[in-house]
């Protein structure tokens, strides 16, 4: 196969099922002068499976600066380099973006070799009315930062696509329910792998499911977007002021500042934020020590 000289090939590889490699990807990986990967061992296993002997070097967050120079040097000598991520499509949620950027800046050709992508796979089975989506990758690890990001997304009418690690899934779902409400979601676990599990339901149904069973594997969460402005509020008119205050209290207990909690609840239900804040200030000093919520 003839390769353009000095090109960087951005090659999608399987997420789990080795049969998801494309015929073209095999051609490119077999014909490249060098392959750079976020996970050399994993890539070597893939190449061995298909009998490809091309040399694989490590390109990851820690050595991106130094390796970037080595790769640019190869391209300048007319060599072709294939970039692969640990799994799926490079340049989406991995250090590959930085390399692609520096290759653009140096003016070498960049060739995408498309294939498996966990985010697109998740969207393809969401079946949601709104076709547009926004890919967020991993939400922040820290609870307060995660809630802040969800708050920023709460008015977005597009589908929201997240990646999440198993040990953070439960708290992530709790925050989604708290801030975005009990929306419809598709949660796909271990996409294309042996234990693939794809389900659709409300956030609260998934909270129940993963309270009963331990979350294992990598997760893609596709959450429906906000209903058009105003519609959400009308639907929530049935929420009493007391319930709104209790919801704000729950947020404060999970580490959100009082003012922020009042704002979140105000936005969600159209209740007066100032009133909610005053109610919080009235309740919080005598809050029960066990944190079990308000005496009814």
Protein Blocks (a to p, Z undefined) as FASTA:
>chain_A
ZZdehiacdddddfklmmlpcfklmmmmmmpmbdcdfblmlmmmmmmmnopabdcddddf
klmmmmmmmmmmmmmnopacddddfbhjehklccklmmmmmmmmnopacdddddddfklm
mmmmnopablbdcdebjadfblklmmmmmmmmmmpmbdcdddddfklmmmmmmmmmmmno
padddddehehiaklccddddfklmmmmmmmpccedjddddddddddehjlmmmmmmpcf
klmmmmmmmmmmnopafklmmmmmmmmnopafklmmmmmmmmmmmgcfklnopaZZ
